[in-house]
Amino acid sequence: MTFNMRTSFALLALATALLAVGCGKKTSAQAHEATLDELNRDLSVMILHSGGALPGTNEFNQFLAATHKTFPTPPPGKVIVLDPAAKHFVLQDK
């Protein structure tokens, strides 16, 4: 093998390895389930932008979608509710 052929082969192997590693990663456009902390942080952002008013359900879900998140599934026997007085989400027994 000549030097140029070895160099070309090494570059091809490196490029193939890098492409193979990148194939398993999630793209940033894929939505993930938000945590309770993320929900409360996002709610705080929306409240600040709206001047203190709580957002509607559709408005909040649109905001989550824009930040590539989905509403989380609560643990068994629990539900996620909005505490309007405290202006944050909490887990509550069913």
Secondary structure, 3 states (H helix, E strand, C coil): CCHHHHHHHHHHHHHHHHHHHHCCCCCCCCCEECCHHHHHHHHHHHHHHCCCCCCCHHHHHHHHHHCCEECCCCCCCEEEEEECCCCEEEEEEC
